[in-house]
Amino acid sequence: MREKNLVYRGKSKDVYEITAGEHAGKYMLHYKDEATGYIEDGKPVFDPGYDTVVGEIPGKGAIACRFATHFFRLLQEKGIPSHYIDTVSDTEMVVEPADPLGLPAADPEFDGSAPLLNLEFTWRNNATGSFWRRYPFVRPCMNIHKVVEAWTKGDVDLLISLEALEETGAMSREEIAGSVELVKNIASIVSDDFASKGLHVIDGKFELGRLRHGDGKIVIIDEISPDVLRVCKGYSPDSNGDCSVYKECTVTGFTGGKRTIKNKKQVKAAGFIDIFL
């Protein structure tokens, strides 16, 4: 795909416009081997819960593409709308053009003004990661019933309240309610599919967008891949759905005013990819 057709360059994939052939006018997603995570003791630790690229995993792009294909086709079977059209190579997927949810800066002439770019929605089965760090008064890994949050997507992801989305005009109340329902429905399908394989999804994040063709329907776009899911093994829920073995799994810390939380039973992407692929 020629660089002049590049529409967007992301952390895990690039987006190109298709200008000729059967899929002219559509977009091509090219999945890359770059991976996000953090640096610990001078070495990269790959973790999809983080947003900084810390290295490459050879073959990761092909695996992510196959994984996303599996779930987009599963959503098609369940009647869930998405931008997915077809997978045409090991690392390339054809999708309908869609505009990520966002809003231009109202008064860009003011220093510091910035647009709202590429909203994404997190959903959480359990209280861990940034959710627990923000709300440390809750028990780690308690069942939080697929809480949905909206975040701006960029170099630094920022939480934005659903009420603020409506008041700023980024989304209508009906669009917000529909988006939350859509995210929860997809989260349930993904969680159930993992559960059928003996694994538990801790949390995930989805990007939504408006299709450019038709009535601008809001659908899931971007990807469903190991980059956007955290998964664990050994999950043992009690009668409330809380993990009963969290004390054996969760490790927290508080240093320099910063909280950390890790899940020892979190499965590396390679550990659950093999099950699906």
N, C-alpha and C positions, 0 to 999 in steps of 0.2 A: 504494500500500500504506500503510495507516494506521499512524502511529507506535506506536499501542498494541500492534500486533502485532510490533514489533521484538524480535528475539531476541538479536541480536549486531550491533554496529557495528565494522567492521574498516577496515584501511587502504585496501583496494581494492574492498571490497563490503560490503553490509549483508545481514543474514539476517532474514527475516520468516516468521511462521507464517501459513499459509493457513487461514482459518477457515470458508470457504464455497465451494461449487461443486465441480467435478469433482475437484479436488486438495485438498479439505479434509483437514487433518491432516498435509499435507506442508509442506515449507519452500520459500520463494522466495529465490533469491539475486539481489540487485540489484547489478550491476557498475557501479562509479563511475569518474569520470575522474581521480581522485587517483592520483598516482604517487610511488614511492619513489626515493631517490637520496641525493646529498650536495651541499653547497654548495661551490663552488670559485670564488674571485675574486668572491664576492658573487652568483654566479649558480647556479641549480639545474642539477645534472647528473643526469639520470634514469638509474638503474641498478638493475635488479631484485635485484642482490646485496646491496643495502642495505635497511634496515627503517624508515627515517624518511621520512615523507611530506614532499616538498619543493615540491609544486605540482600543477597539473592539466594534463592534455593533452586538449583537446577531442576527443570521440569515442572516447577510449580505452576507456571502459566497454563500448561496443557492440562494439569490435574484440576486447576480451578475452573477451566472451561468445561471439562467433562462433568464436574460436580454441579456447576450452574445449569448445564443442560439437563441433568437429571431432575433438578428441582423445578426448573421452568416448565418442563414437560409434565411433571407431576401436577403443577398448578393448573396447566391447561386441562388436564383430566378432571380436576376438581371445579372447573369453571371460574377460576380466579384470573382476572385480567392482568396482562403484563405487556411489555414491549417486545417480547421474544418472537422471532420468526423462524430461524433455523441455525444450526451449527454446521459450518462449512469446512472446517479444518480442525486440527488438534488445539489450536489456540485462537480461533476466530469464530465469532458469532454474529449473525445478522439480526438487527433489531429495527423496530419502527423508530423514526426520529421522535424524540420527546424533549420537552423543556423541563429541566429540574425545577422544583418549587423554589421560589425566591422572590425578591423585590428589589428594584433599583433604588439607589439612594435618593431621597426626596429632594435634598438640597446639596448636590455634590460640590458646590462652590465653597461650602464651609469646610475648613481644614479638619481632617479627621473623619469626615463622612465616608461611608462605605456601603455598598449594596449588601443585601441579604442573599447569600449564595448557597445553592445546592442543599436545601434542607434534607436531613435524613432523620429517620425515626428509630430510636432504640426500643427494644422490648426486653423485658427481664422476667424470667421465671423465678429467679432467686436474687437476694440482696447481696451483691458482691461487686468487685470492681469499683468504678467511680460512684456507683449508687451508694455503696456502703461508706466510701470515703467522704461523701457529702452528708450522709445521714448515719454517723457512727453510733447513734443511740439505738439502732435496730440490731437484732441478732444476725450475725453473719449467716448467709445462705437460707434465711427464712423465705417461705413462699410469698411472693408479692404479686401473684396472679397476672403475669404478663403486663406489668406497668409499662405504659408507652410514654416516651419523652421525645421532644423534638430538639434537634441540634443543628446549628449552622455547621457547614462542612468547609474546612479550609486548613491553613497552616496550624491554626489553633481552633479546635471545635468548642463552641459555646452553647450552653443550654439556653433555650428560649421557651418561655411558658406558652401553653396553648392559648391562654387568654391574650397574651401579647401578640400572637400571630393574628388573631381576629382584630384586635384594636388597631394594629398597624396596617391592616388591609392586605397582609400577605396571603391570607386564606379566609374564606367565609366560615361562619360557624358550621354550616352544613358540610363544607369540604373537610373541615377539621374532624368532625364526628365520623364522616365516611372514611377518612384516612386512618383514624384510630381503629375503626372496625376492620378495615382491610388489613392493617398490620397485624392485628390480633388473630385474624383468620389464617393468614399466612404463617404466623408463628405457631399456631396450633398444628397446622399441617406438617411443618418442618419438625416440630417437637415430636409429634406422633410417629413420624417416619424414623427418627433417631431412636425413639423408645422401642420400636419394633426390632431394632438391631442391638438392644441392650445398652444404649447410651442415653445420656440426659443432656439436653441443651440448657446451659446456664442462662445465656442471653444472646442477643444478636442485634444487628442493625440493618435496616432496609432504606433504600432511597426511593422516593416516589417522584413522579413527574407527570406532566400533562402531555398526552399524545398530540402531535401537531395536526394529524389528520382526523377528520370527524368532528366531534363536539368537545375536544379537549379533555377527554376523560382522564381522571387521575388513576394511574396504575403503578405497579412496582416496576422500577427500571434498574439499571446498573447491573447488579449481580446478586446471586445467592451462592456464596462460596465459602471455603475455609477462612477467607479473610474477614468475614463478617459474622462468624459464629464462635462462641466458646462452648466447649462440650466437656462433660466429665463422666467418669465411670464410678461405679459403686454408690450411686445415689440411692438413698433409702428413706423415702418419705414417711413421716408419721401421719396420724389421723388428720392433721391440719395441712398436710402437704409440705411441711418444713423438713429439711434434710436432718435426719436423726444422727448422722455420723459426722456432722460438721466439725466437731472438736478434733477429730482425727485428720481432718483435711485442711482446715483453714489456719493460715498463719498471718497474723497482723503485726504491724509495727507502727511506732510513732517517734519520729526523729526530726529534729529541726523544725517542728511545727507541721510536718507532713505525715499523713497516714498512708500506710501501704497495706495491701491485702493480697494474698496469693492462695490459690487452691491447689493443694498437692496432687489431687486426683484429676486435675484438668488434663484432658487428652491433647497431645500435640496433634496438629492437623494430619500428619501421616498416619496416626493411629486410628482415625476414623475414616480417612479417605479410602483406605484399602477395603473397608467393609462395603462401601457404596460402589466402588469402581472395580 
